[in-house]
């Protein structure tokens, strides 16, 4: 049964739809890494801030939970489809699929099935170096100079970089390299991200209603949000975040000041859209019915040990440290800019703003950090399997390990699953703590840093996948709190896992059609954002496949 959503003024309040649009425009802001505790702390310290005003004028859900795995791809897809990872068929931005063929396959009749599926910068047309325009070959000097810039020159050129990259195409699927995409064994054609998604998106429903759509995100592969039609988003702006930013070869995530420059390009796009232009600011097309962006600044401020001499992460008392505090100030300033632009465009009475996050990040307590080399663990599993199965393929075909572990195996038998699970749960691994230099390990973690391991049908059940789903991991490891899988020392936090810090994110709905000053403490999920968006716009939430399959409810009033 669909749940009521009486906080949406003028709607019937069910997930089946609404007879009246409470809002004409929904602006969705997703802030990677932002915890509900971060938002509450900031508002407490800055009661007159834009973030405080946003919360005060809306409904705040203080026990909102994002998807598991808590990665950017399933996290964003959840907000815009109403589907969890198993229903959407997307578990991470870089995974493996047992049923598809490797990129570049030409003879699909004889090729062996199974391939990496990389919806990352690896799919861009530009490589060596990867460029901010992902291979569009924009010729503005502000962009072509990036590989030769010093860090300071790039920072000093931020306004020019923004102006230049706004010329990026609104159809970034054209920036993906077909030769880097997995191949459909039935058609022997490359599979684009939107074809991989098993459900439709909010953008598909909104476009079918004749309304305008736009979005901004961090890779061209986010064209997955176009949905199965491939045309859900009319104006999709995706400057490549993992591209060269200076002569040192840094990308925009390696320095928090660079991340702010990067995020500001997307802020400029959204400001143009609020004003009724396309993302470039050159064509007047009308303010979209659904639009928004993803921020990375908080995420890098939590991950980086130090940036420009400023410490990242949290203080021992649990409060944001100096770099993270600066990042929160930055987010607040952008929210203030959006709100000012909305008022100046006389859209305040017809616009709803939704603030949330694709994922949180863990650990917050630096003393609990244990960095574990997952590569060594995977190598040992493969070596152990090979010793008893001479000539067999490496058991682990692919792994994604951040602060959790996802494995796809070449042999999916119960014996192979049991072997991998047993090894992981009985192996003690050396660990690097926050004060250890690279290459030293002053701690040890039991069970490979895991507290639980799920395999086969149990793993499918955990992520709500159908049994034997070729997209889904064969083994899922739930990390002990504080464990981050990395062979280096360049990060002090990660996401992807199942911890409270990974998944407890803010969720605020504020503006047109929403009762102000409400705080809801009952548990909700970020999948509920999608049906709520459609209900606000007077559209049928049940037009989303993910809503129907997962019985996703509109956000409650209290």
VEXVEXTOR-329856 format. One line per 5 residues: number of its first residue (from 1); their letters; for each residue z, y, x of C-alpha. Coordinates in nm, 2 decimals. Example, Ala and Ser with C-alpha at 12.3 -4.5 7.8 and 13.67 -1.06 7.14 Angstrom:
VEXVEXTOR-329856
1> AS> 0.78,-0.45,1.23  0.71,-0.11,1.37
//
This chain:
VEXVEXTOR-329856
1> XXXXX> 0.00,0.00,0.00  -0.07,0.35,0.12  0.23,0.57,0.18  0.27,0.91,0.03  0.23,1.23,0.24
6> XXXXX> 0.38,1.50,0.02  0.40,1.74,0.32  0.03,1.79,0.29  0.02,2.06,0.03  -0.22,2.02,-0.26
11> XXXXX> -0.31,1.66,-0.18  -0.25,1.34,-0.38  -0.08,1.22,-0.06  -0.22,0.87,-0.03  -0.42,0.72,0.25
16> XXXXX> -0.70,0.67,0.01  -0.79,1.04,0.01  -0.73,1.38,-0.14  -0.89,1.57,-0.42  -0.82,1.90,-0.25
21> XXXXX> -0.84,2.02,0.11  -0.52,2.17,0.23  -0.69,2.28,0.55  -1.04,2.38,0.66  -0.98,2.33,1.03
26> XXXXX> -0.77,2.08,1.22  -0.71,2.15,1.59  -0.57,1.84,1.77  -0.40,1.90,2.11  -0.31,1.59,2.32
31> XXXXX> -0.10,1.65,2.63  -0.10,1.35,2.86  0.25,1.26,2.99  0.44,1.48,2.74  0.76,1.32,2.62
36> XXXXX> 0.94,1.42,2.30  1.24,1.50,2.53  1.02,1.74,2.73  0.92,1.93,2.42  1.28,1.94,2.29
41> XXXXX> 1.41,2.06,2.63  1.15,2.33,2.66  1.21,2.47,2.31  1.58,2.47,2.38  1.53,2.68,2.69
46> XXXXX> 1.26,2.90,2.54  1.34,2.94,2.16  1.08,3.22,2.12  0.80,3.04,2.29  0.47,2.94,2.13
51> XXXXX> 0.58,2.58,2.14  0.90,2.67,1.96  0.71,2.86,1.70  0.47,2.57,1.65  0.76,2.34,1.58
56> XXXXX> 0.95,2.58,1.36  0.64,2.64,1.14  0.56,2.27,1.10  0.69,1.92,1.07  0.81,1.75,1.39
61> XXXXX> 0.83,1.38,1.42  1.10,1.31,1.68  1.05,0.93,1.70  0.68,0.91,1.74  0.54,0.62,1.94
66> XXXXX> 0.20,0.59,2.10  0.00,0.26,2.14  0.06,-0.03,2.38  -0.10,-0.04,2.63  0.00,0.32,2.67
71> XXXXX> -0.32,0.43,2.84  -0.54,0.73,2.77  -0.83,0.54,2.62  -0.64,0.34,2.35  -0.40,0.63,2.31
76> XXXXX> -0.68,0.88,2.22  -0.87,0.63,2.02  -0.56,0.56,1.82  -0.51,0.92,1.72  -0.87,0.95,1.61
81> XXXXX> -0.93,0.61,1.44  -0.60,0.50,1.30  -0.64,0.17,1.48  -0.42,0.01,1.75  -0.57,-0.14,2.06
86> XXXXX> -0.64,-0.49,1.92  -0.83,-0.36,1.61  -1.03,-0.10,1.82  -1.10,-0.36,2.09  -1.01,-0.11,2.36
91> XXXXX> -0.71,-0.18,2.59  -0.76,0.05,2.89  -1.03,0.28,3.03  -1.11,0.02,3.30  -1.10,-0.34,3.17
96> XXXXX> -1.29,-0.67,3.17  -1.49,-0.85,2.90  -1.54,-1.23,2.90  -1.85,-1.21,2.67  -2.06,-0.94,2.83
101> XXXXX> -2.29,-0.94,3.13  -2.26,-0.74,3.45  -2.43,-0.40,3.48  -2.78,-0.42,3.60  -2.84,-0.77,3.46
106> XXXXX> -3.21,-0.83,3.40  -3.23,-1.20,3.32  -2.98,-1.24,3.04  -3.08,-1.60,2.97  -2.92,-1.73,3.29
111> XXXXX> -2.66,-1.47,3.39  -2.30,-1.57,3.38  -2.09,-1.39,3.12  -1.79,-1.18,3.22  -1.78,-0.83,3.37
116> XXXXX> -1.58,-0.52,3.44  -1.61,-0.26,3.18  -1.54,0.08,3.34  -1.52,0.37,3.10  -1.43,0.60,3.39
121> XXXXX> -1.60,0.82,3.65  -1.77,0.50,3.77  -2.01,0.52,3.47  -2.13,0.88,3.56  -2.48,0.95,3.69
126> XXXXX> -2.34,1.13,3.99  -2.19,0.93,4.27  -2.12,1.01,4.63  -1.99,1.26,4.55  -1.90,1.25,4.19
131> XXXXX> -1.95,1.60,4.05  -1.78,1.81,3.78  -2.10,1.81,3.58  -2.12,1.43,3.61  -2.48,1.45,3.73
136> XXXXX> -2.63,1.71,3.51  -2.72,1.90,3.83  -2.61,2.24,3.72  -2.71,2.48,3.99  -2.45,2.75,3.96
141> XXXXX> -2.31,2.84,4.31  -1.95,2.80,4.18  -2.02,2.43,4.12  -2.25,2.35,4.41  -2.00,2.51,4.65
146> XXXXX> -1.72,2.28,4.55  -1.78,2.01,4.82  -1.76,2.28,5.09  -1.47,2.49,4.95  -1.12,2.49,5.09
151> XXXXX> -0.85,2.43,4.83  -0.78,2.80,4.81  -1.14,2.89,4.76  -1.16,2.65,4.47  -0.85,2.80,4.32
156> XXXXX> -0.98,3.15,4.38  -1.31,3.06,4.21  -1.15,2.92,3.89  -1.30,3.18,3.66  -1.64,3.13,3.80
161> XXXXX> -1.61,2.75,3.78  -1.51,2.77,3.41  -1.80,3.00,3.33  -2.04,2.77,3.51  -1.92,2.44,3.37
166> XXXXX> -1.93,2.57,3.01  -2.31,2.51,3.04  -2.24,2.14,3.04  -2.44,1.94,2.78  -2.28,1.87,2.44
171> XXXXX> -2.41,1.52,2.45  -2.25,1.36,2.76  -2.38,1.02,2.68  -2.69,1.14,2.86  -2.47,1.17,3.18
176> XXXXX> -2.39,0.80,3.18  -2.58,0.58,3.42  -2.73,0.29,3.22  -2.73,0.08,3.54  -2.35,0.12,3.55
181> XXXXX> -2.29,-0.01,3.19  -2.21,-0.36,3.08  -2.50,-0.55,2.93  -2.52,-0.71,2.58  -2.63,-1.07,2.63
186> XXXXX> -2.81,-1.07,2.29  -3.02,-0.77,2.35  -3.01,-0.75,2.73  -2.95,-0.38,2.69  -2.68,-0.16,2.84
191> XXXXX> -2.38,-0.11,2.61  -2.27,0.25,2.57  -1.90,0.33,2.51  -1.95,0.41,2.14  -2.12,0.07,2.09
196> XXXXX> -1.81,-0.10,2.24  -1.57,0.05,1.98  -1.50,-0.18,1.69  -1.40,0.09,1.44  -1.53,0.43,1.32
201> XXXXX> -1.36,0.76,1.41  -1.24,1.06,1.22  -1.55,1.24,1.36  -1.78,0.99,1.18  -1.60,1.05,0.84
206> XXXXX> -1.60,1.43,0.89  -1.97,1.44,0.98  -2.06,1.22,0.68  -1.89,1.49,0.47  -2.12,1.75,0.61
211> XXXXX> -1.86,1.92,0.82  -1.87,2.02,1.19  -1.71,1.83,1.47  -1.62,1.90,1.84  -1.40,1.76,2.11
216> XXXXX> -1.32,1.81,2.49  -1.20,1.53,2.72  -1.19,1.42,3.08  -1.49,1.18,3.13  -1.84,1.15,2.98
221> XXXXX> -1.73,0.80,2.88  -1.52,0.97,2.61  -1.84,0.96,2.41  -1.67,0.65,2.28  -1.52,0.88,2.02
226> XXXXX> -1.86,0.93,1.88  -1.79,0.61,1.70  -2.04,0.33,1.61  -2.31,0.58,1.49  -2.31,0.74,1.84
231> XXXXX> -2.33,1.09,1.67  -1.98,1.16,1.54  -1.92,1.45,1.77  -2.17,1.74,1.75  -2.02,1.92,2.05
236> XXXXX> -1.86,1.70,2.31  -1.75,1.88,2.63  -1.65,1.64,2.91  -1.62,1.79,3.26  -1.55,1.50,3.50
241> XXXXX> -1.19,1.52,3.62  -1.22,1.26,3.89  -1.49,1.46,4.07  -1.49,1.64,4.41  -1.29,1.97,4.39
246> XXXXX> -1.29,2.08,4.76  -1.40,1.99,5.11  -1.11,1.76,5.16  -1.25,1.53,4.90  -0.97,1.60,4.65
251> XXXXX> -1.03,1.55,4.29  -0.87,1.77,4.01  -0.57,1.53,3.98  -0.45,1.54,4.34  -0.31,1.89,4.32
256> XXXXX> -0.14,2.04,4.01  -0.29,2.38,4.06  -0.64,2.21,4.06  -0.54,2.03,3.74  -0.47,2.36,3.57
261> XXXXX> -0.81,2.50,3.68  -0.97,2.18,3.53  -0.77,2.20,3.20  -0.86,2.57,3.17  -1.23,2.48,3.15
266> XXXXX> -1.16,2.29,2.83  -0.93,2.56,2.70  -1.21,2.80,2.73  -1.44,2.56,2.54  -1.18,2.54,2.25
271> XXXXX> -1.13,2.91,2.24  -1.51,2.95,2.20  -1.50,2.70,1.92  -1.22,2.87,1.74  -1.43,3.19,1.74
276> XXXXX> -1.71,3.00,1.57  -1.93,2.93,1.88  -2.03,2.61,2.05  -1.83,2.52,2.36  -2.06,2.73,2.58
281> XXXXX> -1.99,3.04,2.38  -2.36,3.11,2.34  -2.45,2.97,2.00  -2.27,3.07,1.68  -2.23,2.75,1.48
286> XXXXX> -1.91,2.79,1.29  -1.55,2.68,1.36  -1.54,2.29,1.35  -1.34,2.11,1.08  -1.20,1.88,1.35
291> XXXXX> -1.18,1.97,1.72  -0.95,1.99,2.01  -0.88,1.87,2.36  -0.68,1.67,2.60  -0.46,1.82,2.88
296> XXXXX> -0.38,1.66,3.21  -0.15,1.92,3.37  0.18,1.77,3.26  0.06,1.42,3.37  -0.01,1.52,3.73
301> XXXXX> 0.31,1.72,3.75  0.50,1.41,3.66  0.30,1.18,3.89  0.27,1.38,4.21  0.57,1.36,4.45
306> XXXXX> 0.49,1.71,4.58  0.21,1.96,4.51  0.17,2.28,4.72  0.52,2.22,4.85  0.67,2.20,4.50
311> XXXXX> 0.85,1.88,4.40  0.70,1.69,4.10  0.87,1.49,3.84  1.23,1.53,3.71  1.56,1.64,3.86
316> XXXXX> 1.85,1.39,3.90  2.00,1.53,3.58  1.69,1.44,3.39  1.56,1.79,3.34  1.20,1.88,3.44
321> XXXXX> 1.17,1.97,3.81  1.00,2.29,3.93  0.64,2.15,3.92  0.68,2.00,3.57  0.85,2.32,3.45
326> XXXXX> 0.55,2.52,3.56  0.32,2.27,3.39  0.51,2.31,3.06  0.49,2.69,3.10  0.11,2.64,3.14
331> XXXXX> 0.09,2.43,2.82  0.29,2.68,2.63  0.06,2.97,2.74  -0.25,2.78,2.62  -0.09,2.71,2.29
336> XXXXX> -0.01,3.08,2.26  -0.37,3.16,2.34  -0.50,2.92,2.08  -0.26,3.06,1.82  -0.36,3.42,1.91
341> XXXXX> -0.73,3.34,1.88  -0.68,3.16,1.55  -0.51,3.47,1.41  -0.77,3.71,1.55  -1.04,3.50,1.38
346> XXXXX> -0.85,3.52,1.05  -0.81,3.14,1.04  -0.43,3.11,1.04  -0.42,3.03,0.67  -0.69,2.76,0.69
351> XXXXX> -0.60,2.59,1.03  -0.36,2.31,1.10  -0.26,2.24,1.46  -0.14,1.89,1.56  0.03,1.84,1.90
356> XXXXX> 0.09,1.50,2.05  0.01,1.29,2.36  -0.20,0.99,2.45  0.10,0.85,2.65  0.42,0.94,2.82
361> XXXXX> 0.50,0.85,3.18  0.77,0.64,3.36  1.01,0.65,3.53  1.17,0.99,3.48  1.47,0.90,3.70
366> XXXXX> 1.34,0.90,4.06  1.63,0.68,4.17  1.49,0.39,3.96  1.14,0.41,4.11  1.02,0.08,4.27
371> XXXXX> 0.66,0.09,4.40  0.52,-0.26,4.42  0.18,-0.36,4.58  0.01,-0.54,4.30  -0.29,-0.62,4.52
376> XXXXX> -0.07,-0.85,4.73  0.06,-1.03,4.42  -0.29,-1.09,4.28  -0.41,-1.22,4.62  -0.12,-1.46,4.63
381> XXXXX> -0.20,-1.59,4.28  -0.56,-1.65,4.37  -0.46,-1.82,4.70  -0.22,-2.04,4.52  -0.47,-2.15,4.26
386> XXXXX> -0.74,-2.20,4.53  -0.52,-2.43,4.72  -0.49,-2.68,4.43  -0.84,-2.61,4.29  -1.08,-2.61,4.60
391> XXXXX> -1.41,-2.44,4.52  -1.29,-2.28,4.20  -1.35,-1.91,4.14  -1.07,-1.67,4.20  -0.83,-1.71,3.91
396> XXXXX> -0.78,-1.34,3.85  -1.12,-1.20,3.76  -0.98,-0.85,3.70  -0.65,-0.67,3.68  -0.51,-0.33,3.56
401> XXXXX> -0.16,-0.27,3.69  0.00,0.07,3.65  0.36,0.04,3.51  0.26,-0.28,3.34  0.02,-0.57,3.42
406> XXXXX> -0.30,-0.68,3.24  -0.49,-0.97,3.38  -0.82,-1.13,3.28  -0.86,-1.49,3.42  -1.17,-1.68,3.51
411> XXXXX> -1.01,-1.99,3.38  -0.85,-1.94,3.04  -0.70,-2.29,3.00  -0.34,-2.34,2.92  -0.28,-2.48,3.27
416> XXXXX> -0.43,-2.17,3.44  -0.23,-1.94,3.21  0.09,-2.13,3.28  0.02,-2.12,3.66  -0.02,-1.74,3.66
421> XXXXX> 0.28,-1.68,3.44  0.50,-1.91,3.65  0.40,-1.75,3.98  0.47,-1.40,3.84  0.81,-1.49,3.70
426> XXXXX> 0.93,-1.67,4.01  0.79,-1.44,4.28  1.01,-1.18,4.45  0.81,-0.88,4.57  0.89,-0.61,4.83
431> XXXXX> 0.93,-0.26,4.68  0.90,0.09,4.81  1.16,0.34,4.68  1.10,0.72,4.65  1.24,0.80,5.00
436> XXXXX> 1.05,0.52,5.18  0.74,0.62,5.39  0.42,0.44,5.33  0.42,0.08,5.46  0.80,0.04,5.44
441> XXXXX> 0.99,-0.15,5.17  1.36,-0.11,5.15  1.40,-0.29,4.82  1.30,-0.61,4.65  1.21,-0.68,4.28
446> XXXXX> 1.24,-1.01,4.11  0.98,-1.17,3.89  0.70,-0.96,4.05  0.87,-0.65,3.90  0.82,-0.79,3.54
451> XXXXX> 1.08,-0.86,3.27  0.84,-1.05,3.04  0.50,-1.22,3.06  0.28,-1.30,2.76  -0.03,-1.53,2.79
456> XXXXX> -0.31,-1.65,2.56  -0.22,-1.64,2.19  0.11,-1.47,2.26  -0.07,-1.19,2.45  -0.33,-1.15,2.17
461> XXXXX> -0.05,-1.13,1.92  0.13,-0.86,2.13  -0.17,-0.63,2.11  -0.27,-0.73,1.76  -0.60,-0.88,1.88
466> XXXXX> -0.78,-1.17,1.71  -0.72,-1.50,1.89  -0.95,-1.53,2.19  -1.08,-1.18,2.17  -1.31,-1.15,2.48
471> XXXXX> -1.21,-0.78,2.52  -0.84,-0.86,2.54  -0.64,-0.94,2.85  -0.54,-1.31,2.90  -0.20,-1.22,3.05
476> XXXXX> 0.02,-0.91,2.98  0.32,-0.84,3.20  0.59,-0.60,3.08  0.73,-0.42,3.38  1.10,-0.37,3.46
481> XXXXX> 1.20,-0.01,3.42  1.10,0.20,3.72  0.84,-0.04,3.86  0.50,0.13,3.94  0.23,-0.09,4.08
486> XXXXX> 0.06,0.08,4.37  0.00,0.01,4.74  0.06,0.37,4.84  0.32,0.64,4.79  0.11,0.91,4.62
491> XXXXX> 0.27,0.88,4.28  0.62,0.87,4.15  0.54,0.78,3.78  0.27,0.60,3.58  0.18,0.50,3.23
496> XXXXX> 0.03,0.20,3.06  0.35,0.01,3.00  0.58,-0.05,2.71  0.89,0.15,2.81  1.05,0.42,2.59
501> XXXXX> 0.94,0.68,2.84  0.58,0.55,2.83  0.56,0.56,2.45  0.80,0.82,2.30  0.57,1.12,2.26
506> XXXXX> 0.59,1.44,2.05  0.41,1.47,1.72  0.40,1.80,1.55  0.19,1.90,1.25  0.19,2.28,1.19
511> XXXXX> 0.00,2.54,0.99  -0.21,2.52,0.68  -0.10,2.26,0.43  0.22,2.17,0.60  0.58,2.25,0.51
516> XXXXX> 0.75,2.44,0.80  1.09,2.38,0.96  1.11,2.00,0.90  1.22,1.74,1.15  1.15,1.38,1.06
521> XXXXX> 1.36,1.12,1.25  1.21,0.80,1.11  0.98,0.61,1.34  0.61,0.69,1.32  0.30,0.60,1.52
526> XXXXX> 0.03,0.82,1.67  -0.22,0.61,1.48  -0.10,0.80,1.17  -0.26,1.12,1.30  -0.61,1.00,1.20
531> XXXXX> -0.54,0.95,0.82  -0.34,1.27,0.82  -0.63,1.47,0.96  -0.86,1.34,0.69  -0.61,1.40,0.41
536> XXXXX> -0.56,1.76,0.53  -0.94,1.81,0.51  -0.95,1.66,0.16  -1.13,1.34,0.28  -1.06,0.98,0.22
541> XXXXX> -0.85,0.83,0.49  -0.95,0.48,0.37  -1.30,0.56,0.50  -1.16,0.47,0.84  -1.19,0.10,0.92
546> XXXXX> -0.88,0.11,1.14  -0.67,0.26,0.85  -0.78,-0.03,0.62  -0.74,-0.31,0.88  -0.40,-0.19,1.02
551> XXXXX> -0.28,-0.04,0.69  -0.21,0.28,0.87  -0.02,0.54,0.67  -0.04,0.91,0.64  0.25,1.08,0.82
556> XXX> 0.55,1.10,0.58  0.73,1.41,0.46  1.08,1.30,0.56
//
